[in-house]
Amino acid sequence: MYQKYPRPRGDDEEEKYTLCRYEYPNEIAVVSQYELLKRKALQAEIENLQLKINDLENENKEGD
């Protein structure tokens, strides 16, 4: 992020730099929240697939 928002050289640039610095933690929080939701969705998908596997295994055991 430091490279994205290099140190300013003028008054207008100073204001932009300050705003970007204060936005930086918020950007991390948004990304982190997105990643958390993504992980939860993947975990739910894994659990559903595991249930399907268990059902198939049970059907195979009953058929034997």
N, C-alpha and C positions, 0 to 999 in steps of 0.2 A: 504494500500500500504506500510505503514511503516514496517509491519511484513514481507512483501514479499521481501523487500530490507533492511535487518538489517544493522546496522552500521558496516563498514569494520574493519578488524584488521591488514591488511598489505598494502603495496604500490599497489600491483596488485589489491587487493580488493577495495582499495580507488578509483581507476580508474573505476572499474565496478560499484561501488556505485554511483559515480558522473554521469556516463552515464545513469544509471537507473533513477536517480533523474531528469535528464533533459528530459527523455522520458516520465515520468509520466504525465505531462500536455497533451502531444500529445495523449497518450492513452485515456485520458478523452475526448479529442476533437473527436477522431475517434468514440468512443462509443456514444457520444452525437449526432454526425452526423448520425450514424446508427439509433439511436432511433428517431431522427427527421424524417428521411425518412420512418421509420416504421409507425410512427404516421400519416404522410401525406397519406400513402397508406391505412391505416385503415379509415381515415376520408373520403377518396374518395370512399371506399367501403360502408361506412355508407350512404353517399349521394346517391349512386346508388341504394342501397336497399330502401331508402326513396322514390326515384322516382318510383320504382316498386310498392311500397305500395300505393302511390298516384294514379298510373295508375289503379291498381286493385279496389281501392275505387271508382274511377270515373266510371269504367265499371259497378260496382254494382249499382251505382246511376242511370246510364242510363238504366239499365235493369229493374229497379223498375217501 
